[in-house]
Amino acid sequence: MRTSRGTRPALVLAGLAAWAVAVPWLATALGLGLDVPARLEVVDHVVPGVVVVACAGILARWRRGEPGAGLGRLGACAVACLAGLWITATHLTLVPEAVDGVTAWGPALLHLSAGPPIAALALWTLFSEP
């Protein structure tokens, strides 16, 4: 399957979003889970991950240069960036906890692993728009 240069960020965002959704269950399977309620994992991983998948779909659907695509792509990039920032912000407190020994480093880094790449890629895509 060949992809155009404009759809690559959308595919990578969708992959990162899938990673964000899978992290809580993968962490539990690997023994790196956190002692938090499942509803909190849904709010911190699943909801923003689904939002990023929807934004990736918009990015893939509206290619650069199409009439009316600019505002849709801009909005999708901005919302995906906010979702990545949400994941990052809700897990950033795990780093000081890991430094203090309250939380192990493995779960802290695994849970934090999806947010920064999503935010960075969405922000890069946002600013690379013509």
C-alpha positions as protocol buffer text, in pm:
chain_id: "A"
residue {
  index: 1
  type: MET
  ca { x: 0 y: 0 z: 0 }
}
residue {
  index: 2
  type: ARG
  ca { x: 147 y: 332 z: -103 }
}
residue {
  index: 3
  type: THR
  ca { x: 86 y: 637 z: 108 }
}
residue {
  index: 4
  type: SER
  ca { x: 123 y: 995 z: 9 }
}
residue {
  index: 5
  type: ARG
  ca { x: 348 y: 1219 z: 211 }
}
residue {
  index: 6
  type: GLY
  ca { x: 43 y: 1397 z: 356 }
}
residue {
  index: 7
  type: THR
  ca { x: -108 y: 1081 z: 505 }
}
residue {
  index: 8
  type: ARG
  ca { x: 205 y: 956 z: 683 }
}
residue {
  index: 9
  type: PRO
  ca { x: 156 y: 1177 z: 990 }
}
residue {
  index: 10
  type: ALA
  ca { x: -203 y: 1054 z: 1009 }
}
residue {
  index: 11
  type: LEU
  ca { x: -91 y: 691 z: 1004 }
}
residue {
  index: 12
  type: VAL
  ca { x: 176 y: 751 z: 1268 }
}
residue {
  index: 13
  type: LEU
  ca { x: -73 y: 940 z: 1486 }
}
residue {
  index: 14
  type: ALA
  ca { x: -319 y: 651 z: 1455 }
}
residue {
  index: 15
  type: GLY
  ca { x: -45 y: 406 z: 1557 }
}
residue {
  index: 16
  type: LEU
  ca { x: 53 y: 618 z: 1856 }
}
residue {
  index: 17
  type: ALA
  ca { x: -313 y: 647 z: 1954 }
}
residue {
  index: 18
  type: ALA
  ca { x: -347 y: 269 z: 1942 }
}
residue {
  index: 19
  type: TRP
  ca { x: -40 y: 248 z: 2166 }
}
residue {
  index: 20
  type: ALA
  ca { x: -197 y: 497 z: 2409 }
}
residue {
  index: 21
  type: VAL
  ca { x: -513 y: 286 z: 2430 }
}
residue {
  index: 22
  type: ALA
  ca { x: -320 y: -40 z: 2475 }
}
residue {
  index: 23
  type: VAL
  ca { x: -74 y: 79 z: 2742 }
}
residue {
  index: 24
  type: PRO
  ca { x: -287 y: 11 z: 3054 }
}
residue {
  index: 25
  type: TRP
  ca { x: -368 y: -345 z: 2952 }
}
residue {
  index: 26
  type: LEU
  ca { x: -20 y: -415 z: 2821 }
}
residue {
  index: 27
  type: ALA
  ca { x: 124 y: -281 z: 3146 }
}
residue {
  index: 28
  type: THR
  ca { x: -102 y: -510 z: 3347 }
}
residue {
  index: 29
  type: ALA
  ca { x: -2 y: -809 z: 3133 }
}
residue {
  index: 30
  type: LEU
  ca { x: 367 y: -727 z: 3183 }
}
residue {
  index: 31
  type: GLY
  ca { x: 326 y: -676 z: 3558 }
}
residue {
  index: 32
  type: LEU
  ca { x: 384 y: -302 z: 3526 }
}
residue {
  index: 33
  type: GLY
  ca { x: 32 y: -188 z: 3608 }
}
residue {
  index: 34
  type: LEU
  ca { x: -56 y: 97 z: 3839 }
}
residue {
  index: 35
  type: ASP
  ca { x: -295 y: 63 z: 4130 }
}
residue {
  index: 36
  type: VAL
  ca { x: -565 y: 288 z: 3984 }
}
residue {
  index: 37
  type: PRO
  ca { x: -931 y: 224 z: 3896 }
}
residue {
  index: 38
  type: ALA
  ca { x: -1010 y: 107 z: 3544 }
}
residue {
  index: 39
  type: ARG
  ca { x: -1227 y: 415 z: 3483 }
}
residue {
  index: 40
  type: LEU
  ca { x: -921 y: 633 z: 3539 }
}
residue {
  index: 41
  type: GLU
  ca { x: -729 y: 435 z: 3277 }
}
residue {
  index: 42
  type: VAL
  ca { x: -1020 y: 489 z: 3037 }
}
residue {
  index: 43
  type: VAL
  ca { x: -1019 y: 865 z: 3097 }
}
residue {
  index: 44
  type: ASP
  ca { x: -640 y: 896 z: 3076 }
}
residue {
  index: 45
  type: HIS
  ca { x: -571 y: 655 z: 2787 }
}
residue {
  index: 46
  type: VAL
  ca { x: -876 y: 533 z: 2596 }
}
residue {
  index: 47
  type: VAL
  ca { x: -1071 y: 858 z: 2553 }
}
residue {
  index: 48
  type: PRO
  ca { x: -773 y: 1065 z: 2430 }
}
residue {
  index: 49
  type: GLY
  ca { x: -657 y: 772 z: 2217 }
}
residue {
  index: 50
  type: VAL
  ca { x: -995 y: 751 z: 2044 }
}
residue {
  index: 51
  type: VAL
  ca { x: -992 y: 1129 z: 1994 }
}
residue {
  index: 52
  type: VAL
  ca { x: -648 y: 1104 z: 1828 }
}
residue {
  index: 53
  type: VAL
  ca { x: -769 y: 820 z: 1604 }
}
residue {
  index: 54
  type: ALA
  ca { x: -1059 y: 1041 z: 1492 }
}
residue {
  index: 55
  type: CYS
  ca { x: -819 y: 1329 z: 1427 }
}
residue {
  index: 56
  type: ALA
  ca { x: -591 y: 1097 z: 1230 }
}
residue {
  index: 57
  type: GLY
  ca { x: -892 y: 997 z: 1022 }
}
residue {
  index: 58
  type: ILE
  ca { x: -964 y: 1361 z: 947 }
}
residue {
  index: 59
  type: LEU
  ca { x: -600 y: 1419 z: 853 }
}
residue {
  index: 60
  type: ALA
  ca { x: -602 y: 1117 z: 623 }
}
residue {
  index: 61
  type: ARG
  ca { x: -934 y: 1213 z: 467 }
}
residue {
  index: 62
  type: TRP
  ca { x: -855 y: 1577 z: 394 }
}
residue {
  index: 63
  type: ARG
  ca { x: -528 y: 1594 z: 210 }
}
residue {
  index: 64
  type: ARG
  ca { x: -324 y: 1908 z: 176 }
}
residue {
  index: 65
  type: GLY
  ca { x: -431 y: 2132 z: -107 }
}
residue {
  index: 66
  type: GLU
  ca { x: -791 y: 2010 z: -124 }
}
residue {
  index: 67
  type: PRO
  ca { x: -1051 y: 2286 z: -107 }
}
residue {
  index: 68
  type: GLY
  ca { x: -1166 y: 2336 z: 251 }
}
residue {
  index: 69
  type: ALA
  ca { x: -909 y: 2096 z: 395 }
}
residue {
  index: 70
  type: GLY
  ca { x: -694 y: 2359 z: 564 }
}
residue {
  index: 71
  type: LEU
  ca { x: -926 y: 2443 z: 852 }
}
residue {
  index: 72
  type: GLY
  ca { x: -1024 y: 2079 z: 909 }
}
residue {
  index: 73
  type: ARG
  ca { x: -661 y: 1967 z: 916 }
}
residue {
  index: 74
  type: LEU
  ca { x: -569 y: 2257 z: 1142 }
}
residue {
  index: 75
  type: GLY
  ca { x: -845 y: 2169 z: 1388 }
}
residue {
  index: 76
  type: ALA
  ca { x: -761 y: 1798 z: 1381 }
}
residue {
  index: 77
  type: CYS
  ca { x: -393 y: 1869 z: 1452 }
}
residue {
  index: 78
  type: ALA
  ca { x: -480 y: 2105 z: 1736 }
}
residue {
  index: 79
  type: VAL
  ca { x: -722 y: 1862 z: 1899 }
}
residue {
  index: 80
  type: ALA
  ca { x: -474 y: 1573 z: 1863 }
}
residue {
  index: 81
  type: CYS
  ca { x: -206 y: 1790 z: 2024 }
}
residue {
  index: 82
  type: LEU
  ca { x: -439 y: 1868 z: 2315 }
}
residue {
  index: 83
  type: ALA
  ca { x: -517 y: 1498 z: 2358 }
}
residue {
  index: 84
  type: GLY
  ca { x: -144 y: 1421 z: 2365 }
}
residue {
  index: 85
  type: LEU
  ca { x: -93 y: 1694 z: 2621 }
}
residue {
  index: 86
  type: TRP
  ca { x: -376 y: 1546 z: 2829 }
}
residue {
  index: 87
  type: ILE
  ca { x: -208 y: 1206 z: 2833 }
}
residue {
  index: 88
  type: THR
  ca { x: 124 y: 1369 z: 2921 }
}
residue {
  index: 89
  type: ALA
  ca { x: -18 y: 1593 z: 3193 }
}
residue {
  index: 90
  type: THR
  ca { x: -210 y: 1316 z: 3365 }
}
residue {
  index: 91
  type: HIS
  ca { x: 98 y: 1094 z: 3379 }
}
residue {
  index: 92
  type: LEU
  ca { x: 374 y: 1347 z: 3438 }
}
residue {
  index: 93
  type: THR
  ca { x: 324 y: 1319 z: 3814 }
}
residue {
  index: 94
  type: LEU
  ca { x: 446 y: 960 z: 3792 }
}
residue {
  index: 95
  type: VAL
  ca { x: 804 y: 1081 z: 3734 }
}
residue {
  index: 96
  type: PRO
  ca { x: 844 y: 1254 z: 4073 }
}
residue {
  index: 97
  type: GLU
  ca { x: 672 y: 954 z: 4231 }
}
residue {
  index: 98
  type: ALA
  ca { x: 929 y: 728 z: 4067 }
}
residue {
  index: 99
  type: VAL
  ca { x: 1213 y: 951 z: 4186 }
}
residue {
  index: 100
  type: ASP
  ca { x: 1075 y: 927 z: 4541 }
}
residue {
  index: 101
  type: GLY
  ca { x: 1028 y: 551 z: 4511 }
}
residue {
  index: 102
  type: VAL
  ca { x: 650 y: 562 z: 4542 }
}
residue {
  index: 103
  type: THR
  ca { x: 600 y: 425 z: 4191 }
}
residue {
  index: 104
  type: ALA
  ca { x: 840 y: 198 z: 4004 }
}
residue {
  index: 105
  type: TRP
  ca { x: 1017 y: 343 z: 3700 }
}
residue {
  index: 106
  type: GLY
  ca { x: 880 y: 80 z: 3460 }
}
residue {
  index: 107
  type: PRO
  ca { x: 512 y: 162 z: 3502 }
}
residue {
  index: 108
  type: ALA
  ca { x: 584 y: 535 z: 3518 }
}
residue {
  index: 109
  type: LEU
  ca { x: 773 y: 541 z: 3188 }
}
residue {
  index: 110
  type: LEU
  ca { x: 537 y: 299 z: 3015 }
}
residue {
  index: 111
  type: HIS
  ca { x: 229 y: 503 z: 3105 }
}
residue {
  index: 112
  type: LEU
  ca { x: 402 y: 825 z: 3003 }
}
residue {
  index: 113
  type: SER
  ca { x: 532 y: 682 z: 2674 }
}
residue {
  index: 114
  type: ALA
  ca { x: 233 y: 766 z: 2451 }
}
residue {
  index: 115
  type: GLY
  ca { x: 154 y: 1127 z: 2539 }
}
residue {
  index: 116
  type: PRO
  ca { x: 471 y: 1319 z: 2444 }
}
residue {
  index: 117
  type: PRO
  ca { x: 509 y: 1159 z: 2097 }
}
residue {
  index: 118
  type: ILE
  ca { x: 143 y: 1226 z: 2015 }
}
residue {
  index: 119
  type: ALA
  ca { x: 169 y: 1588 z: 2128 }
}
residue {
  index: 120
  type: ALA
  ca { x: 500 y: 1642 z: 1947 }
}
residue {
  index: 121
  type: LEU
  ca { x: 387 y: 1488 z: 1618 }
}
residue {
  index: 122
  type: ALA
  ca { x: 53 y: 1669 z: 1623 }
}
residue {
  index: 123
  type: LEU
  ca { x: 228 y: 1998 z: 1701 }
}
residue {
  index: 124
  type: TRP
  ca { x: 482 y: 1940 z: 1423 }
}
residue {
  index: 125
  type: THR
  ca { x: 201 y: 1857 z: 1179 }
}
residue {
  index: 126
  type: LEU
  ca { x: 11 y: 2165 z: 1296 }
}
residue {
  index: 127
  type: PHE
  ca { x: 303 y: 2396 z: 1226 }
}
residue {
  index: 128
  type: SER
  ca { x: 403 y: 2224 z: 903 }
}
residue {
  index: 129
  type: GLU
  ca { x: 66 y: 2300 z: 748 }
}
residue {
  index: 130
  type: PRO
  ca { x: 89 y: 2564 z: 473 }
}
